[in-house]
Amino acid sequence: MYVGRFVVVGPEGGAYRVSSRSFPNREITARDEALTVGPTADAPETDNPYVSYNCLRVVETPTGETAAFGNGSHVDPIAEKLELGYPARDALAESLLALDYEKDDYDTPRIAATIGGDGEALIGTVRKDALVVETVDEPTLVATYEKNAPESFEFEADSADAAASEAYDLAFEHAVCAAGVARTDDGFETAIENGD
Ligand SMILES: NC(=O)c1ncn([C@@H]2O[C@H](COP(=O)(O)O)[C@@H](O)[C@H]2O)c1NC=O
């Protein structure tokens, strides 16, 4: 099954995976406190505005560190609102609604998740027909296509490395790269899986 991009999130950690039929020549790199999706050196040029972006950021908020991740440029305003002290629900809802679904051939939804240092985890999506933001207490997945409403999902990873690998290896088609995040006693750790 092809579900496109997806996030998985629970109180202990989560992951974001890029799956792509159209733009497979991409990778995640770590730069300036963010994990960024961008083209590989051999990727054909594109003017598609939706394929390069910060996919994961860990920010300091008034109540401690929080991780924010998702499939596009909305990750930045979510992270910035969290830094300003917005509740995660509001940061997600306002940023998703402001940018709305992508105006591409598929009306691709925006998806996102947050995890607070206290384990509060939220997941959200904005589609052409809905805005959904909810708190989760077990691993939960939302994807751009097919699985486009949050659903409980078996996800075993207990470290950032394991989360990135598990997300990358899931049987959904056209895996490109994945980012993992895990809550530890010393804050959040992150990891990247770019495949071979
Ligand atoms: N975030 C991404 O990495 C991303 N990759 C592709 N898209 C959008 O989704 C469309 C379909 O891409 P694909 O056939 O690879 O699923 C693309 O034309 C592009 O507008 C993306 N936008 C949202 O998921």
The ligand as an SDF file (V2000), in Angstrom:
LIG
                    3D

 24 25  0  0  0  0  0  0  0  0999 V2000
    6.4330   16.3830    2.1100 N   0  0  0  0  0  0  0  0  0  0  0  0
    6.9800   15.7290    1.1110 C   0  0  0  0  0  0  0  0  0  0  0  0
    8.0570   15.1760    1.2500 O   0  0  0  0  0  0  0  0  0  0  0  0
    6.2750   15.6410   -0.1660 C   0  0  0  0  0  0  0  0  0  0  0  0
    6.7140   14.9130   -1.1970 N   0  0  0  0  0  0  0  0  0  0  0  0
    5.8410   15.0650   -2.1860 C   0  0  0  0  0  0  0  0  0  0  0  0
    4.8310   15.8960   -1.8040 N   0  0  0  0  0  0  0  0  0  0  0  0
    3.6940   16.3360   -2.6010 C   0  0  0  0  0  0  0  0  0  0  0  0
    2.9190   15.1980   -2.9040 O   0  0  0  0  0  0  0  0  0  0  0  0
    2.7740   15.0860   -4.3300 C   0  0  0  0  0  0  0  0  0  0  0  0
    2.7290   13.6500   -4.6830 C   0  0  0  0  0  0  0  0  0  0  0  0
    3.9920   13.0980   -4.4340 O   0  0  0  0  0  0  0  0  0  0  0  0
    4.2090   11.5060   -4.4910 P   0  0  0  0  0  0  0  0  0  0  0  0
    3.7160   11.0430   -5.7990 O   0  0  0  0  0  0  0  0  0  0  0  0
    5.6830   11.2920   -4.3170 O   0  0  0  0  0  0  0  0  0  0  0  0
    3.4040   10.9530   -3.3540 O   0  0  0  0  0  0  0  0  0  0  0  0
    3.9380   15.8750   -4.9180 C   0  0  0  0  0  0  0  0  0  0  0  0
    3.6240   16.3680   -6.1760 O   0  0  0  0  0  0  0  0  0  0  0  0
    4.1250   16.9810   -3.9080 C   0  0  0  0  0  0  0  0  0  0  0  0
    3.2490   18.0550   -4.1850 O   0  0  0  0  0  0  0  0  0  0  0  0
    5.0660   16.2430   -0.5340 C   0  0  0  0  0  0  0  0  0  0  0  0
    4.2310   17.0120    0.2320 N   0  0  0  0  0  0  0  0  0  0  0  0
    3.6050   16.5250    1.3260 C   0  0  0  0  0  0  0  0  0  0  0  0
    3.6360   15.4390    1.7920 O   0  0  0  0  0  0  0  0  0  0  0  0
  1  2  1  0
  2  3  2  0
  2  4  1  0
  4  5  1  0
  4 21  2  0
  5  6  2  0
  6  7  1  0
  7  8  1  0
  7 21  1  0
  8  9  1  0
  8 19  1  0
  9 10  1  0
 10 11  1  0
 10 17  1  0
 11 12  1  0
 12 13  1  0
 13 14  2  0
 13 15  1  0
 13 16  1  0
 17 18  1  0
 17 19  1  0
 19 20  1  0
 21 22  1  0
 22 23  1  0
 23 24  2  0
M  END
$$$$
